Amino acid sequence: MSDTTPTPHIELYVRSMLPDGAHERQEEVITQLETLDENDHIDGFNVIIWGKQIAPQSAAARTDRGKFILNRVAEFKQWALTNNVSLDSFYQDTTVDSEAVPSAYDAMALPVMGLAEYDGNELSHVAPCTKDDVVHTIMDRLERLKADQPPALDTERSGVSVV
């Protein structure tokens, strides 16, 4: 990246129990992140493993790991509000009705894969996200990082269309 453009740090969130085909997509993204890191397009990355869902009122949510996930999702939601985008393609609130528990409970379904981009300590992009019916995917963001371009949302805000 240029001397004036900060090099972001990436957090890649991946689901531990993968649906068919997801493992290959995750491997492809991790390989691209390794290449971006080797070529100094990013300032490193972390892969963070999470499960299929988290119930905010559960005992698991009160653990350090559960608090970390809920705090990150809250940070992502705040970023989405600030940037007027939707994270419906990222996570979904759901009600779980299971025979294993006496009553239904609310849970947050976590994506198979999600990307958070940080400039210093500031969250600068989350993928996937949706703006005006356009889904900005993880792969879209990785391609823009490879080309030393800001997130497409930043380009849209400046009045230049990228679609």
C-alpha positions as CSV (number, residue, x, y, z in Angstrom):
1,M,0.0,0.0,0.0
2,S,1.1,3.6,-0.3
3,D,2.9,5.5,2.4
4,T,-0.2,7.6,3.1
5,T,-2.7,4.7,3.2
6,P,-2.8,2.7,6.5
7,T,-2.3,-1.0,6.1
8,P,-5.3,-2.8,7.7
9,H,-5.3,-5.8,10.0
10,I,-7.9,-8.4,9.2
11,E,-9.9,-10.7,11.4
12,L,-11.4,-13.7,9.6
13,Y,-14.2,-15.4,11.4
14,V,-14.9,-19.0,10.4
15,R,-17.4,-21.5,11.6
16,S,-16.0,-24.7,13.2
17,M,-18.6,-27.2,11.9
18,L,-18.7,-26.6,8.1
19,P,-21.5,-27.2,5.6
20,D,-20.5,-28.9,2.4
21,G,-18.2,-26.9,0.2
22,A,-17.4,-24.2,2.9
23,H,-14.1,-25.7,3.8
24,E,-12.7,-25.1,0.3
25,R,-14.0,-21.5,0.4
26,Q,-12.4,-20.8,3.8
27,E,-9.1,-22.3,2.6
28,E,-9.2,-20.1,-0.5
29,V,-9.8,-16.9,1.6
30,I,-7.0,-17.9,4.0
31,T,-4.6,-18.4,1.1
32,Q,-5.5,-15.0,-0.3
33,L,-4.9,-13.4,3.1
34,E,-1.5,-15.1,3.4
35,T,-0.6,-13.6,-0.1
36,L,-1.9,-10.2,0.9
37,D,0.2,-10.3,4.1
38,E,3.3,-11.5,2.3
39,N,2.9,-8.6,-0.3
40,D,2.3,-6.0,2.5
41,H,-1.2,-5.2,1.4
42,I,-2.4,-6.0,4.9
43,D,-0.7,-5.8,8.3
44,G,-1.4,-9.4,9.2
45,F,-4.5,-11.4,10.0
46,N,-6.1,-13.6,12.6
47,V,-8.4,-16.5,12.0
48,I,-11.0,-16.7,14.7
49,I,-13.1,-19.9,15.0
50,W,-16.7,-19.7,16.2
51,G,-19.7,-22.0,16.2
52,K,-22.9,-22.0,14.3
53,Q,-24.8,-19.8,16.8
54,I,-24.7,-18.1,20.2
55,A,-27.6,-17.6,22.5
56,P,-27.0,-14.2,24.2
57,Q,-28.8,-15.2,27.4
58,S,-26.9,-18.6,27.7
59,A,-24.2,-19.6,30.1
60,A,-21.9,-19.9,27.1
61,A,-22.4,-16.2,26.3
62,R,-21.1,-15.3,29.8
63,T,-17.7,-17.0,29.1
64,D,-14.8,-15.0,27.9
65,R,-15.2,-16.5,24.4
66,G,-18.9,-15.8,24.4
67,K,-18.4,-12.2,25.6
68,F,-15.8,-11.7,22.9
69,I,-18.2,-12.9,20.1
70,L,-21.1,-10.8,21.4
71,N,-18.8,-7.7,21.8
72,R,-17.6,-8.2,18.2
73,V,-21.0,-8.6,16.8
74,A,-22.2,-5.5,18.7
75,E,-19.2,-3.6,17.2
76,F,-20.2,-4.9,13.7
77,K,-23.8,-3.7,14.2
78,Q,-22.6,-0.3,15.3
79,W,-20.4,0.0,12.2
80,A,-23.3,-1.1,10.0
81,L,-25.5,1.7,11.6
82,T,-22.8,4.3,11.1
83,N,-22.3,3.3,7.5
84,N,-26.0,2.7,6.6
85,V,-25.5,-0.9,5.5
86,S,-27.2,-4.1,6.4
87,L,-25.4,-7.1,7.9
88,D,-28.4,-9.5,7.2
89,S,-25.9,-11.5,5.0
90,F,-23.6,-11.7,8.0
91,Y,-25.7,-12.9,10.9
92,Q,-29.4,-13.6,11.6
93,D,-31.4,-13.6,14.8
94,T,-33.4,-16.8,15.2
95,T,-35.5,-18.6,17.7
96,V,-34.4,-22.2,18.5
97,D,-37.0,-24.7,19.5
98,S,-35.3,-27.9,20.7
99,E,-36.5,-31.0,22.5
100,A,-33.3,-30.8,24.6
101,V,-34.5,-27.7,26.4
102,P,-37.8,-27.0,28.1
103,S,-38.6,-23.8,26.0
104,A,-37.6,-22.0,22.9
105,Y,-34.7,-19.5,23.1
106,D,-33.3,-16.7,21.1
107,A,-30.0,-17.2,19.3
108,M,-27.8,-15.4,16.8
109,A,-26.8,-17.6,13.8
110,L,-23.2,-16.8,12.9
111,P,-22.0,-16.9,9.4
112,V,-19.8,-19.6,7.9
113,M,-17.3,-16.9,7.2
114,G,-17.0,-13.2,8.0
115,L,-14.3,-10.6,7.6
116,A,-13.6,-7.6,9.8
117,E,-11.0,-5.0,8.7
118,Y,-9.3,-2.8,11.2
119,D,-7.2,0.4,10.7
120,G,-5.4,0.5,14.0
121,N,-8.1,-0.2,16.6
122,E,-10.9,1.2,14.5
123,L,-13.2,-1.1,12.6
124,S,-13.2,0.1,9.0
125,H,-15.1,-2.6,7.1
126,V,-17.2,-5.8,7.6
127,A,-17.9,-8.3,4.9
128,P,-20.3,-9.6,3.8
129,C,-22.5,-6.5,4.0
130,T,-25.3,-5.1,1.9
131,K,-25.9,-1.5,0.7
132,D,-28.7,-0.6,-1.7
133,D,-29.3,-4.3,-2.6
134,V,-25.6,-4.7,-3.5
135,V,-23.8,-7.4,-1.5
136,H,-20.2,-6.6,-0.7
137,T,-18.6,-10.0,-0.3
138,I,-15.4,-11.1,1.4
139,M,-13.9,-11.9,-2.0
140,D,-14.8,-8.4,-3.3
141,R,-12.9,-6.9,-0.4
142,L,-9.9,-9.1,-0.9
143,E,-9.7,-8.1,-4.5
144,R,-9.9,-4.4,-3.6
145,L,-7.1,-4.9,-1.0
146,K,-5.0,-6.7,-3.6
147,A,-5.4,-3.6,-5.9
148,D,-4.7,-1.2,-2.9
149,Q,-8.2,0.1,-3.1
150,P,-10.4,1.3,-0.3
151,P,-13.7,-0.6,0.5
152,A,-16.3,-0.1,-2.2
153,L,-18.5,1.6,0.4
154,D,-15.9,4.3,0.8
155,T,-15.9,4.9,-2.9
156,E,-19.7,5.1,-3.0
157,R,-19.6,7.7,-0.2
158,S,-17.3,9.9,-2.2
159,G,-19.8,10.0,-5.0
160,V,-18.0,7.6,-7.4
161,S,-20.0,4.5,-8.4
162,V,-18.2,1.2,-8.4
163,V,-21.0,-0.9,-9.7
